[in-house]
């Protein structure tokens, strides 16, 4: 037990209530992640702002899901891997891509694999990515803007992954079908 509480739109700190109400309207429920983040309305607002901006980024939709799942796997976040696996499948990312990401395996699609590799390198190397890794990303058809878009996605996932680690956030029933358990080999896989 972490001691962190999971709020909903009726009992959250005043500054978080409108954000939880909006989340419930958008998703149909308040995720436990949002409920935990509500303890700090500023954290919740920051996470929501990053998520909104990442959604507008120049990365294609499937590549955005690759960033979110890859960062969550590299950080060992059971909650976010399950949530984003579910959302990726709903967004029609092929099941074999989602399964490979969850297992830390390379992707057959060259462009998506370049996204996966660069995202993982950013997380594992704490941003100190070799120029060769960036050049490989660019050679796969991506842009320097998209390098920075990945930084944005990794920043977003850092907020949620770390919150989930600290708070031991319970998995929402909506994500249970994609439950994922952190394993040393999956979080360290190349």
C-alpha beads as a LAMMPS data file, in Angstrom:
LAMMPS data file: protein, C-alpha beads

190 atoms
189 bonds

1 atom types
1 bond types

-500.0 500.0 xlo xhi
-500.0 500.0 ylo yhi
-500.0 500.0 zlo zhi

Masses

1 110.0

Atoms # bond

1 1 1 0.000 0.000 0.000
2 1 1 1.505 3.291 -1.096
3 1 1 -0.724 5.584 0.928
4 1 1 -1.828 7.479 -2.173
5 1 1 -5.528 7.924 -2.659
6 1 1 -7.460 7.534 -5.912
7 1 1 -9.920 10.410 -6.281
8 1 1 -12.908 10.808 -8.548
9 1 1 -14.659 13.928 -9.800
10 1 1 -16.778 14.202 -6.639
11 1 1 -14.056 14.142 -3.981
12 1 1 -10.881 15.365 -5.685
13 1 1 -9.063 18.495 -4.571
14 1 1 -10.903 21.516 -5.966
15 1 1 -8.323 22.299 -8.662
16 1 1 -8.507 18.784 -10.090
17 1 1 -12.287 18.363 -10.226
18 1 1 -12.882 20.061 -13.590
19 1 1 -10.109 17.963 -15.165
20 1 1 -11.572 14.736 -13.788
21 1 1 -15.042 15.746 -14.967
22 1 1 -13.631 16.375 -18.457
23 1 1 -11.804 13.027 -18.404
24 1 1 -14.985 11.216 -17.416
25 1 1 -16.892 12.912 -20.214
26 1 1 -14.155 12.053 -22.750
27 1 1 -13.427 8.463 -21.637
28 1 1 -16.618 7.452 -19.877
29 1 1 -14.747 6.958 -16.600
30 1 1 -11.968 8.525 -14.544
31 1 1 -8.843 6.409 -14.867
32 1 1 -7.133 5.449 -11.647
33 1 1 -4.028 7.210 -12.987
34 1 1 -5.940 10.488 -13.274
35 1 1 -7.506 9.818 -9.887
36 1 1 -4.085 9.440 -8.278
37 1 1 -2.624 12.435 -10.133
38 1 1 -5.541 14.551 -8.857
39 1 1 -3.767 14.779 -5.482
40 1 1 -1.602 17.350 -7.285
41 1 1 -3.810 19.337 -9.657
42 1 1 -0.639 20.793 -11.161
43 1 1 0.692 17.338 -12.044
44 1 1 -2.639 16.362 -13.577
45 1 1 -2.779 19.606 -15.567
46 1 1 0.806 19.167 -16.733
47 1 1 0.194 15.581 -17.805
48 1 1 -2.984 16.562 -19.645
49 1 1 -1.185 19.413 -21.419
50 1 1 1.651 17.128 -22.528
51 1 1 -0.837 14.499 -23.714
52 1 1 -2.731 17.104 -25.724
53 1 1 0.429 18.438 -27.345
54 1 1 1.774 14.949 -28.056
55 1 1 -1.531 14.156 -29.750
56 1 1 -0.931 17.134 -32.057
57 1 1 2.681 16.181 -32.797
58 1 1 3.940 15.368 -36.280
59 1 1 4.343 11.654 -35.570
60 1 1 1.867 9.368 -37.349
61 1 1 -0.791 7.809 -35.094
62 1 1 0.834 4.362 -34.955
63 1 1 4.231 5.909 -34.196
64 1 1 2.723 7.797 -31.244
65 1 1 1.520 4.501 -29.795
66 1 1 4.988 3.014 -30.359
67 1 1 6.504 5.860 -28.321
68 1 1 4.019 5.494 -25.464
69 1 1 4.282 1.707 -25.179
70 1 1 8.061 1.608 -25.676
71 1 1 8.717 4.236 -22.998
72 1 1 6.366 2.446 -20.606
73 1 1 8.027 -0.932 -21.222
74 1 1 11.495 0.575 -20.777
75 1 1 10.352 2.160 -17.502
76 1 1 8.644 -1.060 -16.384
77 1 1 5.226 0.591 -15.942
78 1 1 2.639 -2.181 -15.764
79 1 1 -0.302 0.236 -15.710
80 1 1 0.734 2.262 -18.766
81 1 1 1.741 -0.755 -20.855
82 1 1 -1.717 -2.255 -20.295
83 1 1 -3.526 1.039 -20.930
84 1 1 -1.617 1.968 -24.073
85 1 1 -1.747 -1.577 -25.442
86 1 1 -5.535 -1.400 -25.172
87 1 1 -5.670 2.051 -26.741
88 1 1 -3.254 1.062 -29.532
89 1 1 -5.373 -1.945 -30.452
90 1 1 -8.498 0.247 -30.448
91 1 1 -6.634 2.630 -32.776
92 1 1 -6.028 -0.328 -35.118
93 1 1 -2.316 -0.720 -34.496
94 1 1 -1.704 -4.323 -35.596
95 1 1 -1.736 -6.846 -32.749
96 1 1 1.679 -8.195 -33.785
97 1 1 3.159 -4.698 -33.388
98 1 1 1.628 -4.287 -29.928
99 1 1 2.831 -7.743 -28.845
100 1 1 6.372 -7.064 -30.081
101 1 1 6.443 -3.746 -28.224
102 1 1 5.230 -5.372 -25.009
103 1 1 7.978 -7.992 -25.317
104 1 1 10.681 -5.450 -26.201
105 1 1 11.228 -7.087 -29.591
106 1 1 12.140 -5.316 -32.850
107 1 1 9.342 -4.407 -35.249
108 1 1 9.189 -5.596 -38.864
109 1 1 8.118 -2.152 -40.099
110 1 1 11.343 -0.164 -40.618
111 1 1 9.824 3.244 -39.856
112 1 1 8.119 2.065 -36.656
113 1 1 11.238 0.164 -35.592
114 1 1 13.245 3.383 -35.912
115 1 1 10.718 5.069 -33.593
116 1 1 10.942 2.175 -31.130
117 1 1 14.743 2.168 -31.110
118 1 1 15.087 5.920 -30.654
119 1 1 12.426 6.027 -27.933
120 1 1 14.044 3.191 -26.030
121 1 1 17.484 4.792 -26.385
122 1 1 16.145 8.093 -25.028
123 1 1 14.660 6.407 -21.964
124 1 1 17.524 4.032 -21.207
125 1 1 20.270 6.577 -21.931
126 1 1 18.378 9.436 -20.226
127 1 1 18.441 11.530 -23.383
128 1 1 22.126 10.993 -24.166
129 1 1 21.389 9.421 -27.553
130 1 1 24.243 8.790 -29.974
131 1 1 24.177 10.786 -33.202
132 1 1 24.261 7.461 -35.087
133 1 1 20.909 6.563 -33.510
134 1 1 19.422 9.869 -34.647
135 1 1 20.873 9.430 -38.136
136 1 1 19.318 5.950 -38.355
137 1 1 15.982 7.467 -37.330
138 1 1 16.284 10.129 -40.037
139 1 1 17.353 7.540 -42.626
140 1 1 14.112 5.650 -41.923
141 1 1 12.179 8.664 -43.235
142 1 1 11.628 10.654 -40.058
143 1 1 12.490 14.281 -39.306
144 1 1 14.412 16.168 -36.641
145 1 1 11.080 17.608 -35.502
146 1 1 9.946 14.049 -34.835
147 1 1 13.052 13.445 -32.716
148 1 1 11.785 16.246 -30.479
149 1 1 8.219 14.920 -30.667
150 1 1 9.572 11.696 -29.163
151 1 1 11.165 13.742 -26.365
152 1 1 7.680 15.146 -25.698
153 1 1 6.136 11.662 -25.579
154 1 1 8.873 10.375 -23.278
155 1 1 8.334 13.367 -20.979
156 1 1 4.618 12.632 -20.850
157 1 1 5.239 8.978 -20.035
158 1 1 7.822 9.867 -17.397
159 1 1 5.120 11.723 -15.450
160 1 1 2.643 8.843 -15.629
161 1 1 5.138 5.990 -15.278
162 1 1 6.765 7.502 -12.198
163 1 1 3.389 8.352 -10.653
164 1 1 2.277 4.756 -11.142
165 1 1 5.501 3.412 -9.625
166 1 1 5.232 5.628 -6.553
167 1 1 1.484 5.192 -6.038
168 1 1 1.144 1.518 -7.064
169 1 1 -1.811 2.639 -9.181
170 1 1 -4.456 -0.094 -9.479
171 1 1 -5.197 -1.225 -13.030
172 1 1 -8.544 -0.072 -14.394
173 1 1 -10.923 -2.826 -15.553
174 1 1 -10.858 -1.222 -19.021
175 1 1 -7.166 -2.173 -19.380
176 1 1 -7.342 -5.609 -17.715
177 1 1 -7.472 -7.492 -21.018
178 1 1 -3.960 -6.237 -21.777
179 1 1 -2.486 -6.698 -18.304
180 1 1 1.313 -6.759 -18.441
181 1 1 3.840 -7.734 -15.794
182 1 1 7.229 -6.147 -15.602
183 1 1 10.008 -8.603 -16.309
184 1 1 13.686 -7.897 -16.257
185 1 1 14.168 -9.245 -19.784
186 1 1 11.296 -7.191 -21.263
187 1 1 12.440 -3.922 -19.716
188 1 1 16.033 -4.538 -20.750
189 1 1 15.397 -6.003 -24.201
190 1 1 16.864 -4.165 -27.150

Bonds

1 1 1 2
2 1 2 3
3 1 3 4
4 1 4 5
5 1 5 6
6 1 6 7
7 1 7 8
8 1 8 9
9 1 9 10
10 1 10 11
11 1 11 12
12 1 12 13
13 1 13 14
14 1 14 15
15 1 15 16
16 1 16 17
17 1 17 18
18 1 18 19
19 1 19 20
20 1 20 21
21 1 21 22
22 1 22 23
23 1 23 24
24 1 24 25
25 1 25 26
26 1 26 27
27 1 27 28
28 1 28 29
29 1 29 30
30 1 30 31
31 1 31 32
32 1 32 33
33 1 33 34
34 1 34 35
35 1 35 36
36 1 36 37
37 1 37 38
38 1 38 39
39 1 39 40
40 1 40 41
41 1 41 42
42 1 42 43
43 1 43 44
44 1 44 45
45 1 45 46
46 1 46 47
47 1 47 48
48 1 48 49
49 1 49 50
50 1 50 51
51 1 51 52
52 1 52 53
53 1 53 54
54 1 54 55
55 1 55 56
56 1 56 57
57 1 57 58
58 1 58 59
59 1 59 60
60 1 60 61
61 1 61 62
62 1 62 63
63 1 63 64
64 1 64 65
65 1 65 66
66 1 66 67
67 1 67 68
68 1 68 69
69 1 69 70
70 1 70 71
71 1 71 72
72 1 72 73
73 1 73 74
74 1 74 75
75 1 75 76
76 1 76 77
77 1 77 78
78 1 78 79
79 1 79 80
80 1 80 81
81 1 81 82
82 1 82 83
83 1 83 84
84 1 84 85
85 1 85 86
86 1 86 87
87 1 87 88
88 1 88 89
89 1 89 90
90 1 90 91
91 1 91 92
92 1 92 93
93 1 93 94
94 1 94 95
95 1 95 96
96 1 96 97
97 1 97 98
98 1 98 99
99 1 99 100
100 1 100 101
101 1 101 102
102 1 102 103
103 1 103 104
104 1 104 105
105 1 105 106
106 1 106 107
107 1 107 108
108 1 108 109
109 1 109 110
110 1 110 111
111 1 111 112
112 1 112 113
113 1 113 114
114 1 114 115
115 1 115 116
116 1 116 117
117 1 117 118
118 1 118 119
119 1 119 120
120 1 120 121
121 1 121 122
122 1 122 123
123 1 123 124
124 1 124 125
125 1 125 126
126 1 126 127
127 1 127 128
128 1 128 129
129 1 129 130
130 1 130 131
131 1 131 132
132 1 132 133
133 1 133 134
134 1 134 135
135 1 135 136
136 1 136 137
137 1 137 138
138 1 138 139
139 1 139 140
140 1 140 141
141 1 141 142
142 1 142 143
143 1 143 144
144 1 144 145
145 1 145 146
146 1 146 147
147 1 147 148
148 1 148 149
149 1 149 150
150 1 150 151
151 1 151 152
152 1 152 153
153 1 153 154
154 1 154 155
155 1 155 156
156 1 156 157
157 1 157 158
158 1 158 159
159 1 159 160
160 1 160 161
161 1 161 162
162 1 162 163
163 1 163 164
164 1 164 165
165 1 165 166
166 1 166 167
167 1 167 168
168 1 168 169
169 1 169 170
170 1 170 171
171 1 171 172
172 1 172 173
173 1 173 174
174 1 174 175
175 1 175 176
176 1 176 177
177 1 177 178
178 1 178 179
179 1 179 180
180 1 180 181
181 1 181 182
182 1 182 183
183 1 183 184
184 1 184 185
185 1 185 186
186 1 186 187
187 1 187 188
188 1 188 189
189 1 189 190
